[in-house]
């Protein structure tokens, strides 16, 4: 089993008992996306992707994805979320999404 999947399963198991909304990060070679879902109902509340963004590096685009998601969370009056990096290491684009959320005063 790939190492990323092992890390993903380990962190996902800890999130099952959670009641806060969860920010789940996904990245491909070209795009970065994040979505917020409610663990109680299992439904996606918001999502944001770098697909429409054309300027800047992939890391800068990921930071914009985090900022867009934070604006949607603030509009819904959600100030605290759990960050699920989905097995990815916490650097580069994954850290940029978290940084974009924190700049908008969303507590992770």
N, C-alpha and C positions, 0 to 999 in steps of 0.2 A: 504494500500500500504506500502511495507517495507520502512524503513527510508533511506536505501542506494539508492533506486530508486528515492525517493523524492529529495535527494541531487543531484543525477545524473541529473535529469531533470532540476533542478534549474541552475546548472552550464552549462549544454548543451545549454540552452536558451541564455546564455550570449555569447557563442562561435559562434553563427550563423552569427553575423556581422563581424567576424574576417577574416583577409586575410592572416595571418601567418600560417605556418604549425602547426598542433596540434599533440602532443604526447598523446596518449590515453593508460592508464594503465589498465590491466586486471590481476586478480589474482585468482587462485583456491587454494584448499587445498594443492596441490602438486607443481604447477608450477606458474611462474610469466611471463607475456608477456607484451610487449609494441609495439605499432605501430605508425607510423607517417603518417598522411593523409593530403591531400590538401583540405581545405574546399571549395575552389572555384570549383574544378572539382569533388570532392567527392571520389577521388581515393586514395588508400593506396600507399605511396611512399616506406616506409621501414618497416620492422618488425624484432623483436628479441624476443627470448624466452629462458627460462632457461631449456628447455626440454633436451638438450644435455649436460648440465653442471652437473657434479657429485660431485665435491669437494666443501666443505664449507657448511655453513648453508643456509637456504632459503633467509635470508637477504643479505648475501654475494653474493649469486647467482643473486639476484635482482640488486645489484650494478654492477655486471658484465654485466647484460642485458642493463643497462643504458650506460655503457661504450661502448658496442658493437654498440648500437644505435647511440651514439655520433660519433663514427668513420665513420659510414655510412653517417651521416649528414655532417660531415666535408668533406668527399669525394665529396659530392654534393654541397659544399660551402654554406650550410645553417647554420647560426650562431645564429639565434633567432627563438624560437618556443614558443608555448603556451602549458602549462602542464595541461592536463585534467585528474584528478584523478579518474574519473568515479564513483563518489559517495563514494569512499573509504576514510576513515580517513587518514590524512597526517601523518602517522607514520609507522614504521616498513619497510616493503618491498616497499611501495609506496614512502616513503621518501628516501629509498636507491636508487631507480631508478633515482629520481631527483638529488641526490647527485652524482651518477655516470655520469650524463649528465653535471652537473656543473663542475666536476673535469676536464672534457675535454673542458672547456670554451664554453659551449653551454648556451646561456642566456635564462632563463625561464621567 
